[in-house]
Amino acid sequence: MYILATLALSSNVRLHRNHLMTRRTVSVSTAAFLAMPTSIWAQAEAKPGSFGFAIEVDGEGSFLNPTLKSVTIKSVVSGRPAAQADIKPGDQILEVDGKLVAGAKARDLEPHLRKNVGEKLNLRLRRQSGDIYSATLVAASKSN
């Protein structure tokens, strides 16, 4: 099932061989929205989740979209998914959902760190001791 939406579209009207023609222009994102299945629509209304950690980013290049050198756990909130997975401040994130952090653009990884409640986040991390481990976190409600 698809959701139908009414949108105000920009119109350019021109006369062509005695016929009035109207050309409507929609952006790619608008076109994608119009063809959005209801299952995706439901995801758009899902509640953003939280993992209970803050990060410190070391990157170079553009301030708005730096190339990442490293991402380090700055703090962990007790009782939240990161704490339950035994993630500690100072741990360095090596991979996010299978994507290497070092050399990646920040905006390419950002969507992987923003999950809705119930969605999983897979991380590979390095402890300050050098030990490498994996953790799978499930996004929890921000109010818990």
N, C-alpha and C positions, 0 to 999 in steps of 0.2 A: 504494500500500500504506500502511496506517495502523498505527501502533504501539498495542498494547493495553497498558494499565497497570492494576495493582490499587492502589486508593487506599482509605484509611480515610475514610469519609464520615460526617458527623454525621447522625444519624437522629432524627426526631421521629415517635413512634408515636402514633396516635390511633384511636379507634373511630368508625366512621361507618356507620350503618344495618346493624349486625351484621357488618360486614366490618372486618377489621383492615387499616388502611392505613399504609403507611410512606412518609414524605416524606423524601427525601434532599436536602441542600443542598450545592451545590458552588460555589466561587467562579468568577468569569468566567475567571480565569487557569487554574484547574484544568480547566474545560470546554474551553478552548482547547488545553491540553496533551493532553487525551484525543483530540481530533480532529486532532492534529498529524501531517501527512504525514511519511513517513520522510525525505524530502529536507530538511525543516526540522529534523528530529531530528539529522541529520548535521551541519547547520550549528551546532546548539547544542553539539556536541562538537568543533567546529573550534578550532584553536589561535589565541588572540588574537595579533594582529600588532603591530608597532611601526613608526613612521615616523622615529624618531630626532630628534625635536625636543621642546622644552619650551616652554610658553606662559606668558605673564603676562596676566591678565584684569583689565580695568577695568570695573566694573559698579556698579550702584546698586540699592537695594532689599534684599530678603531675602538673607541670607548664603547660604542653602542653594540658592536659585535666582534669582540676580540678573538684572536686565535688563542686557544687555551694552552697553557703550559702545565698547570696542575689545578686540581680542585681538592680542597682539604676540608674535612669536617671541623667546623669551628665550635659548635655546641650541640648537645643532645638533650632532649627533654625527657625527663624520667617518666616511665610508664607508656611512652609512645612507641610506635613500631620500630624506630631506629634503636631505641634503648633495649627493646625486647630482643632485637637481633644482635645485641652486644657490640654495636658500633660505638666507637669512642672518639672524643675530640682528639684531633691530630691525625686520625686515619686519612689516608689519601685515596680518593676515588680514581680508579684506573679505567673502569668501563662502566657505562650506563646502558642497560638493555643491549649489551653486546657491542656497543660503539665505543671505540677508544676515546678517552678524554684528551690526552696529549695530542695537539695538532688539530683538534676539532674546532669549529666555530661555535661560540657560545649559543647563538640562536638555533643551531642545529640540535643541540643537546637539551635546550630548555623545555621543549614539549615532553621529553621523556621524564623530566623531573616533576612535571605538573600532571598528576593523575587524579581521577575521580575516585570517590570512596569505593573501596572494594577492588580497585585495579592494582596490579602487581608492578613492582619496580625491582629489577635485577641489577645488583651492583657487584663489581669486583673491587676490592679495596686492599690497601697495603697498610699494615700497622707501622708505627714508628720503629718497631723492632725489625721490620723488613718482612715479616710474615705476610703472605698474601692469602686472602680468604674471600668467599662469596657470601652474599646475603640477599635474600628475597624478602622485600617488605610489601605489605598490603596497606594501601592508603586507608587511613581512618578518618572519621569525621573530625573536623576542626574543633568542634565544641566539646569533644570528649577529653 
